[in-house]
Amino acid sequence: MTRPPLTRSAIVTAARSWIGTPYVHQAARKHAGCDCLGLIRGVWREVMGTEPEVPPPYTPDWAERSRTETLRDAAARHLIGIDPGDADAGDVLLFAFRDRLPAKHCALLTTAIDAPAPRILHAHEHLPVCEVPLIPAWRKRIRFAFHFPGVL
């Protein structure tokens, strides 16, 4: 059986079904718990099928210690890199919390980045998965953007 074409709407719908999932470090189970990477992994499973790789265990401070773009490199192995200014609904954004540190947070755009009021969906420590405005404080921290392969 062939899978229907992947649409941005399908990605956003899948992501929104995770709203309210509690934050659990390294988890990737809808309604049970996830972190930001687990959210993206779970959405991948819903719209693409089996995950292409399972991340190794990681600590909350992994990016600060490694100083390598591990998250970007993993995303680039399976997603298509784009200019962050061209990001659209259903695309994945990677953020760095501090200058000169690697990206370590990810979110999914639910609107185009150039929409009048762009929004992201993400899991953030101590909070359940939620959809929030892409406020300037988040926008200035965007390092990389990707879209799912085959998205229309």
Backbone bond lengths (Angstrom), bond angles and torsions (degrees), N, CA, C in turn:
res aa  C-N    CA-C-N  psi(-1)  N-CA   C-N-CA  omega(-1)  CA-C   N-CA-C  phi
1 M - - - 1.438 - - 1.532 108.91 -
2 T 1.318 117.13 129.55 1.459 120.42 -179.31 1.512 110.20 -87.18
3 R 1.298 114.66 145.70 1.459 122.10 179.98 1.531 108.56 -81.63
4 P 1.341 118.33 140.07 1.461 119.54 177.23 1.528 110.53 -65.25
5 P 1.329 118.11 159.49 1.464 119.95 178.36 1.533 110.93 -57.16
6 L 1.306 115.30 143.91 1.458 121.13 -179.66 1.525 109.59 -82.02
7 T 1.323 116.54 125.52 1.465 121.16 179.10 1.526 110.11 -112.57
8 R 1.300 115.01 157.05 1.465 120.53 176.09 1.522 110.35 -61.23
9 S 1.310 116.07 -38.44 1.465 121.00 178.71 1.532 111.14 -60.54
10 A 1.332 117.01 -41.71 1.467 120.56 179.22 1.529 111.05 -64.07
11 I 1.333 117.07 -38.83 1.466 121.02 178.87 1.523 109.75 -65.06
12 V 1.321 117.60 -47.34 1.467 121.40 -178.99 1.528 110.46 -64.30
13 T 1.316 117.45 -41.04 1.469 120.61 178.16 1.524 110.45 -61.51
14 A 1.323 116.65 -45.06 1.467 120.37 178.08 1.528 110.25 -61.12
15 A 1.316 117.26 -44.71 1.468 121.03 -179.15 1.527 111.15 -62.87
16 R 1.311 116.88 -43.66 1.471 119.74 -178.97 1.525 111.97 -64.12
17 S 1.314 117.55 -24.70 1.470 119.38 178.68 1.534 111.50 -69.03
18 W 1.324 117.84 -10.56 1.464 122.97 177.15 1.533 112.48 -89.82
19 I 1.329 118.03 -9.21 1.467 120.37 -177.90 1.523 109.70 -55.34
20 G 1.327 114.97 133.16 1.459 121.59 -179.08 1.519 114.14 94.35
21 T 1.331 117.87 -12.60 1.464 120.57 177.51 1.525 108.46 -62.66
22 P 1.334 118.12 127.37 1.471 119.28 -177.68 1.524 112.53 -66.57
23 Y 1.326 115.40 153.78 1.460 121.01 176.61 1.529 108.88 -74.76
24 V 1.322 116.01 123.74 1.464 122.87 173.45 1.520 106.54 -139.30
25 H 1.323 116.22 117.59 1.469 122.16 -178.33 1.526 110.43 -55.15
26 Q 1.320 117.26 130.37 1.462 128.00 177.53 1.531 114.64 71.11
27 A 1.315 118.92 -0.10 1.465 120.49 -178.84 1.526 110.45 -85.58
28 A 1.335 115.70 161.31 1.469 121.53 -179.79 1.532 109.94 -151.08
29 R 1.342 117.25 48.64 1.460 121.74 -179.08 1.527 110.65 -125.00
30 K 1.328 114.87 119.14 1.460 120.76 -179.65 1.529 109.90 -56.86
31 H 1.309 115.73 136.85 1.463 126.44 178.88 1.530 113.04 70.42
32 A 1.334 118.68 -17.11 1.464 121.19 179.60 1.524 111.00 -97.31
33 G 1.346 116.96 -43.09 1.458 119.93 178.77 1.515 112.41 162.00
34 C 1.328 115.13 147.05 1.465 121.16 175.76 1.518 109.10 -161.50
35 D 1.322 114.04 160.65 1.457 120.69 167.53 1.526 106.12 -107.82
36 C 1.314 118.15 -171.49 1.471 119.35 -175.64 1.522 111.62 -63.05
37 L 1.328 117.46 -41.55 1.461 120.38 178.15 1.529 110.58 -68.33
38 G 1.312 116.45 -39.36 1.463 120.26 178.08 1.512 112.27 -61.40
39 L 1.321 117.16 -34.54 1.464 121.00 176.20 1.529 109.92 -62.81
40 I 1.317 117.56 -48.78 1.468 120.79 -179.94 1.528 109.87 -63.69
41 R 1.320 117.32 -41.23 1.471 120.99 177.70 1.529 110.56 -60.67
42 G 1.333 116.59 -43.47 1.460 120.20 -179.57 1.516 112.46 -66.03
43 V 1.323 116.88 -41.10 1.465 120.31 176.88 1.528 108.99 -63.88
44 W 1.326 118.07 -42.02 1.476 121.19 176.54 1.527 109.82 -54.56
45 R 1.331 116.83 -49.04 1.470 119.74 -178.12 1.526 111.04 -58.88
46 E 1.328 116.52 -39.11 1.466 120.06 -178.50 1.520 113.28 -69.95
47 V 1.328 117.10 -36.99 1.472 118.69 -174.47 1.525 114.18 -103.21
48 M 1.337 117.23 -20.26 1.466 120.64 -175.86 1.526 113.19 -114.93
49 G 1.325 117.29 -29.44 1.461 121.13 -175.17 1.514 110.47 112.20
50 T 1.301 116.30 -148.69 1.459 122.44 -176.78 1.523 111.78 -56.75
51 E 1.331 115.48 138.41 1.461 119.82 177.26 1.527 110.32 -63.42
52 P 1.328 117.21 139.58 1.464 119.77 -179.20 1.528 113.11 -73.17
53 E 1.313 117.69 -23.33 1.466 121.47 175.68 1.518 107.94 -159.37
54 V 1.313 115.47 153.15 1.463 121.20 176.56 1.527 106.57 -105.82
55 P 1.327 117.17 129.54 1.465 118.22 -177.76 1.526 111.32 -67.76
56 P 1.324 116.25 150.01 1.465 119.01 174.43 1.530 109.07 -70.76
57 P 1.317 117.58 165.32 1.471 119.34 175.60 1.535 110.14 -56.85
58 Y 1.324 115.85 144.55 1.461 120.42 179.54 1.511 109.36 -143.56
59 T 1.320 115.07 149.23 1.453 121.15 179.44 1.529 108.98 -95.46
60 P 1.332 118.16 162.12 1.468 119.24 178.97 1.533 113.88 -58.48
61 D 1.313 117.91 -26.10 1.471 120.47 -177.85 1.527 113.27 -102.56
62 W 1.332 118.57 18.03 1.464 121.38 -174.51 1.520 113.33 -55.39
63 A 1.301 119.70 -41.02 1.470 120.93 -176.15 1.531 111.52 -68.70
64 E 1.313 115.87 -37.48 1.457 119.17 179.53 1.524 110.86 -65.56
65 R 1.327 116.39 -38.63 1.457 120.03 -178.03 1.526 112.18 -75.72
66 S 1.319 117.43 -41.96 1.466 119.80 -173.81 1.527 113.32 -79.86
67 R 1.309 116.83 -32.77 1.475 122.57 -176.73 1.529 111.94 55.68
68 T 1.320 117.22 27.26 1.465 121.69 175.62 1.512 108.39 -119.63
69 E 1.308 116.55 152.71 1.472 121.79 -178.49 1.540 110.33 -83.06
70 T 1.306 115.71 60.60 1.464 122.20 -178.46 1.522 111.74 -59.80
71 L 1.323 117.25 -44.91 1.464 121.11 -178.63 1.528 110.63 -66.19
72 R 1.324 116.80 -44.32 1.465 120.47 177.02 1.522 111.28 -60.87
73 D 1.317 116.35 -44.46 1.465 120.06 -178.57 1.523 111.25 -63.09
74 A 1.317 117.24 -41.45 1.470 120.45 178.11 1.521 110.40 -65.33
75 A 1.322 117.42 -43.93 1.470 120.46 178.68 1.525 110.31 -60.85
76 A 1.315 116.88 -41.45 1.466 120.84 -177.91 1.525 112.88 -66.84
77 R 1.319 116.84 -21.87 1.470 119.51 177.32 1.527 112.22 -72.62
78 H 1.355 117.50 -22.50 1.464 119.80 -171.48 1.527 114.86 -130.35
79 L 1.305 117.21 -17.94 1.462 122.79 179.48 1.529 108.28 -113.84
80 I 1.323 116.09 169.80 1.460 121.85 -178.95 1.533 108.59 -103.33
81 G 1.327 116.19 118.79 1.459 120.71 -179.96 1.522 111.93 -67.99
82 I 1.326 115.69 138.64 1.467 122.44 178.17 1.522 108.95 -137.88
83 D 1.317 116.32 165.79 1.458 121.12 173.08 1.533 107.77 -69.85
84 P 1.337 118.81 130.32 1.465 119.67 179.97 1.524 113.66 -54.80
85 G 1.326 117.82 -30.48 1.464 120.54 178.57 1.515 113.80 -68.22
86 D 1.336 116.94 -15.30 1.458 122.03 179.09 1.520 113.02 -100.67
87 A 1.324 117.46 3.08 1.468 121.02 -175.68 1.526 110.95 -62.78
88 D 1.323 114.62 145.72 1.463 122.10 -176.73 1.523 109.12 -132.69
89 A 1.311 116.76 175.06 1.462 121.55 178.63 1.524 109.59 -53.19
90 G 1.327 116.27 135.05 1.451 121.78 179.84 1.511 114.12 90.59
91 D 1.323 118.27 -4.43 1.458 121.33 178.98 1.531 110.21 -87.76
92 V 1.323 115.75 155.85 1.455 123.29 -178.61 1.524 109.16 -99.97
93 L 1.320 116.07 132.75 1.462 122.43 175.96 1.519 108.77 -111.65
94 L 1.327 116.11 141.07 1.457 121.85 174.17 1.523 108.26 -114.76
95 F 1.321 115.22 136.46 1.457 122.17 -174.84 1.521 110.84 -121.47
96 A 1.327 116.11 146.94 1.462 122.59 169.73 1.526 106.76 -110.06
97 F 1.310 116.52 132.93 1.461 119.89 -178.30 1.522 113.15 -78.24
98 R 1.335 116.04 -22.10 1.458 120.01 179.79 1.523 109.76 -139.81
99 D 1.325 115.11 150.50 1.462 119.92 174.64 1.525 109.17 -60.60
100 R 1.303 115.11 147.37 1.466 123.91 178.34 1.518 114.13 66.50
101 L 1.325 117.82 10.28 1.458 120.63 172.71 1.524 108.59 -113.61
102 P 1.316 117.39 153.79 1.467 120.33 -179.54 1.530 112.12 -67.96
103 A 1.306 115.07 161.73 1.466 120.93 173.30 1.519 108.54 -65.68
104 K 1.335 116.33 137.25 1.461 119.50 178.91 1.526 113.17 -143.19
105 H 1.307 116.92 9.49 1.466 120.42 177.90 1.519 108.12 -132.01
106 C 1.327 116.38 142.57 1.459 119.65 178.31 1.521 110.03 -130.93
107 A 1.316 114.29 153.66 1.458 122.17 179.45 1.522 107.81 -149.37
108 L 1.303 115.26 164.28 1.450 121.06 179.02 1.530 108.30 -115.31
109 L 1.317 116.91 127.69 1.469 120.83 177.02 1.519 109.35 -70.27
110 T 1.320 117.07 136.02 1.468 119.74 175.48 1.523 111.37 -106.25
111 T 1.324 116.06 -5.97 1.471 123.06 174.11 1.527 106.78 -138.77
112 A 1.312 117.04 170.22 1.466 119.60 174.20 1.524 108.91 -65.28
113 I 1.323 116.16 147.52 1.457 120.20 -179.19 1.524 111.70 -64.43
114 D 1.343 116.52 -26.43 1.462 119.42 179.46 1.532 112.51 -95.87
115 A 1.324 117.68 12.95 1.469 121.27 175.40 1.529 108.61 -65.27
116 P 1.332 117.75 158.37 1.471 119.68 179.17 1.526 113.42 -56.72
117 A 1.313 117.55 -33.24 1.469 121.61 179.33 1.531 108.53 -139.38
118 P 1.349 117.77 75.84 1.464 120.07 -176.77 1.533 111.49 -62.12
119 R 1.345 114.97 150.29 1.459 121.35 -177.63 1.522 110.08 -133.27
120 I 1.326 114.87 150.28 1.456 121.78 175.48 1.524 108.96 -125.83
121 L 1.315 114.42 157.75 1.455 121.36 174.24 1.524 105.78 -121.70
122 H 1.339 116.47 128.98 1.466 118.88 -177.23 1.516 111.67 -157.53
123 A 1.321 114.12 166.93 1.464 122.62 172.68 1.523 105.94 -109.92
124 H 1.301 115.48 127.31 1.459 120.13 -178.61 1.515 107.99 -127.89
125 E 1.325 115.96 142.55 1.458 121.18 -175.86 1.523 112.51 -45.70
126 H 1.323 115.32 131.65 1.470 125.56 178.34 1.526 113.81 75.53
127 L 1.335 118.42 1.28 1.465 121.09 -179.53 1.523 110.20 -126.63
128 P 1.318 117.78 148.55 1.467 119.23 174.25 1.532 110.05 -73.00
129 V 1.318 115.80 165.38 1.467 120.50 176.45 1.528 107.98 -55.53
130 C 1.322 115.88 132.44 1.459 120.08 -178.54 1.530 110.18 -146.94
131 E 1.320 114.44 159.75 1.465 121.78 175.05 1.521 106.81 -106.39
132 V 1.324 115.88 125.74 1.460 120.82 -173.86 1.530 110.03 -137.40
133 P 1.329 116.84 161.02 1.466 119.24 174.79 1.530 110.94 -64.00
134 L 1.306 115.80 145.81 1.469 121.27 173.61 1.530 106.35 -83.22
135 I 1.317 114.56 80.92 1.463 120.92 -176.34 1.529 110.07 -72.09
136 P 1.336 117.65 162.65 1.467 120.29 -178.98 1.533 113.81 -53.66
137 A 1.322 118.02 -36.10 1.466 120.06 179.94 1.530 111.42 -61.56
138 W 1.331 117.35 -36.63 1.470 120.62 175.53 1.530 109.90 -77.00
139 R 1.299 116.95 -45.32 1.469 121.06 -175.07 1.528 111.49 -56.41
140 K 1.329 117.56 -41.60 1.466 119.60 -177.71 1.523 112.72 -69.69
141 R 1.313 117.28 -12.35 1.470 121.59 -179.62 1.533 113.21 -97.21
142 I 1.334 118.08 -1.06 1.465 120.46 179.39 1.526 108.98 -66.75
143 R 1.320 115.77 127.81 1.464 121.08 177.46 1.524 112.02 -108.59
144 F 1.345 116.22 -39.27 1.461 120.67 -173.94 1.521 110.03 -143.82
145 A 1.330 115.50 156.57 1.462 121.12 175.62 1.522 108.94 -139.06
146 F 1.320 115.70 149.18 1.460 122.42 -177.05 1.523 109.27 -145.21
147 H 1.330 115.88 152.89 1.459 116.97 167.95 1.522 109.24 -122.26
148 F 1.337 113.85 159.25 1.452 120.68 -179.72 1.518 109.56 -66.20
149 P 1.319 118.56 143.13 1.462 120.06 177.63 1.519 110.65 -64.64
150 G 1.333 115.15 136.88 1.463 120.43 176.70 1.510 115.17 80.31
151 V 1.334 118.43 5.25 1.463 119.99 -178.85 1.523 110.00 -70.14
152 L 1.331 115.88 139.65 1.471 121.25 178.22 1.511 110.10 -95.38
